[in-house]
């Protein structure tokens, strides 16, 4: 009984710690100590996740689901994934070193004969009556949910080169929002592993509303017909509010019986799926 009581006390104590404390620090390149910006950080399946900022610093807020044996995962394109037990990290001033990956992807060169334009996704803006918000009135602060993602499922049936990515903004209370564009494989109906190993960061400035277009030609992104169904998402990684109360950023959408949108609260949290069709699309040239 005494042993059992001790265990209960330890885990109750850690539960209180998790609710009241954060783990913070800086993420660096192990070879040159350079700060690594916008690194994905999280605890799988515990709804605990964030990204490092532009200086490599991070604050990971724990919750009551976390226990001392949980593993924090640090993931960044071009670097080996790093896993660290919570018990190995102090609450603050941690220095996390990440090793550059030795895996180098071969350059893909594809030549199309008379390529034809093709659009994946929905470009229609509808009547402007429906909106898909990144944040809701129930969210306390935007910074609590850094790394939140939203996106759409696309079916790839041809070999295509992506020329640009587009989405329609209906509400924007931010001077600046930085996003990461992600391409995922779909497994069991939900996004799984990253497909395109490119770190695509872009910024929406000055409370912009309406259609936003990101030129992707410099990235040489090719979609293979063998990919089948994929998910394309935007991940919130940094923002500057217009006012202290700024919270809302929305994309126009419509209900759909045939298309799927995806959502997760934080990096490494579980994905959710809904029958919505965001104004969210890729323009491509296909063979």
N, C-alpha and C positions, 0 to 999 in steps of 0.2 A: 504493500500500500504506500509506503514511504517513497519508493522508487517511482510509482505511478504518479503520485502527487507532485514529485519533483519535475517530471516530464511535463505535466499539465501546466505547472508554473512557468517553465521555460517557454513553452509555446504561447501561453497567454501574454507573457512579458513581451515576446517578439511581436505578437499581434498589436499590442499597444505601441511598440516602437515603430512598426510599419505604418501605422496610421498617423503618427506624429512626426516622422522624420523622413528625410530624403537621402539619397546617395548622389553625391556630386563629384565633379573632377574635370580633368582635361584628357582628351584623346590625342595621341601623338603618333607620328610615323616612327617606327623603331629604328630606322636607319639614319634619320637626320633630325629627329625630335621636332619636326614641323607639325603644327597643329592640323588636325583633320576636321574639316567642316562638314556638317550635315550627315554625320554618321548615324545609321539606324541603331537604336539601343532599345532593348526590351526583354521581358520575361515571357516566353511563349505561353499562351493560354491563361494568363493571369490578368489580362487587360492592363498591363503596366508597360508603357513604352514612351519614347521621346526621340529627339534627334539632337546632336550637338549643334551649337551655334556657329557663326562664321569664324569664331576664334578657337573652335575645338572644345569649348566648355559645355558641360551638360548638367542638368538636374533631373534625376529620375525619382519621381514620386511613387512611393510604395503604397500598397493598400492592405486590407485585412486578409486577403487571399494568399499573401506572400509568406513563405517560411524560410528558415535559415539555409535549407538545402537547395533552394531554387537557384537556377543558373541565369545570369544576365548575359545576353548575347549581343555582341557588337558586330555589325555587318556593314561593309563598305566596298563598293565596286573597285576592283584593283588590289584588294587586300584580303589576306586570309581571315576568315571569320574567327572571332575570338570569343571564348566562353569563360566566364569567371563566376565562381560561387559567391553568393551574397556574403557569406561568412568570411570571405577573403578580402572584402572591401570595407574600408572605414566609411563613416557616414559622410565625410567631406574630404576635400583635397586629394582625391585619388588621381594618380597618373596611370592611364591605360595605354599601353604600347601595342600598336598593330603592325603586323609584318606584311610588307608588299607581297602580292601573289606572284609566284614564278610562272603561273599559267598565262601565256600570251596567246590571244586569239589571232588566227590568221586573217589577213585582210580578205574580205569577200568582194570579188569583182564580178558583176553580172551585167551582161549586155543584152538588151531587149531589142527584138526586131519589131519596129513599129509599135511601141508601147501605147497602151490605151489608158486614159484617165479612169480611175475608179474610186468611188467614195465608200468608206466603211463608217457606218454610224448614221445618226440623224442630224441633218442640217437645219430642218424646219424649226422656227422659233415658236410656233403655235400662237395662241392668243395672249400669251403672257400671264395666264391665270394660275399656272402651277410652277412652283419653284422648289428646287432641291437645295436646302441650306447645309452648309458645312457645319454650322453651329446652331444651337437652339437656345431659347430663353432659359432653359434649365441648366445649361453649361455655365459654370461660375466664371471662368476666364479662358480665353483662347489658349494661353500658354500651357494650361493643364493638359491640352490635347494636341500638342505638337506631334506631327507624324500622322494625323488623321488622313484617311484616304477615301476617295470616291472615284468611280469609273464605270466603264461599260464593257460588255462582252461583244466581240466581233468574230465573225466566222470567215476564216481565210481559206479560199478555194483556188487562188492563183498565186503565182510568184510575183511579188510587187515590191517596188521601192517607194518608201514613204517620202512625200514632199513636204507636207505640213500637218499640224495638229490644230484643231479649233474647238472652242466652246463658247457658249453665249452667257454672259454675266448679267443677271437681272437685279442684283443687289450687291453693293460693295461699300463698306464703311471703313476702308483701309487705305492709307497713303501708299502702302507697299505690301504685297504678299509674294513670297517666294515659294514656288512649288518644285517638286521633282516629278518628272514624267516616267512612269514605270510600265513595262510590258511583262505580263505574266503568262505562264502556261495555266491552263485550267484543268483541274483534276477533281473528279467527283462533283462537278458542277460549280467549283469555287476556285479563285486564284490560288496558285501554289508557288512554284519557283520562278525566279526572274528569267526571262527569255533573252532580253537585249542587254548585254553587259556594257552599257554606256550610262554615265552619270549625267542626265539631262536636267539641268537646273534652269528655271526661267522665272521672270519677275513680272507681276502685274502692278502697274504704277498708277498713282494719282486718281484713286477711286474710279478707275475705268469701268464703264458699263458697255454692254453690247458685245459684239463678236470679237473675241481675242484669237489671233492667229500666231502660231509659233512655227517659224521656218525650220524644218528638220533636214533639209538637204545637206548641210555641212556634216551631219552625223552618219550619213550613209547607212540608213536603216533599211534592211531587207526583210520582208515577210515571206516565208516559205509556205507553199500550199500544204505541206506536210504538217504544219503547226495545227491546223484545224481551228478549234475555238481558242481564242486568246482573250485576256483581259487587259485593257489599257486604263490606267488610273492616274490621277494627280494627287500628290502627297503634300500636305501643308507642312512646310519646314521652318518658316520664319515670317513675321509680319510686323508692321508698324501701324498702329491705330490712328484714325483721324481725330477721335476724341477718346476720353477715358472709357466711355461706355460702348465704344465700337465693338461689334460682335458679328454682324451678319454679312455673309458672302454667299450668294445663291446663284445657281445655274438653272435656266429654264428647262422644263421637263414635261412629259406627257405620260399618261398610263399606257401600258402596252401588254398585250397578251402573248407576244412572241419574242420580245427583247428583255434582257436582264441588265440591271445595274448592280454594282457591288459597293459595299461600304464596310469600313472598320474604324473603330474609335481611335485606335493607336496602332503604331507599328507592332507587329507580332501578336496582336489580338486576333480573335476569331472573326472571319468574314461573315457578313450577312448579304442576302440577295433579295432584290425586290423587282417586281414587274413594272419598272419605269424606264422610259427612253429619254435620257438626257439629250439636250442639244450639244453634242459631243462627238466629234468625228475626225477621221483621218482622210486626207487626200493622197492618192497614190498613183503611180504609173505601173501598169501590170502587163504581163506577157500574155 
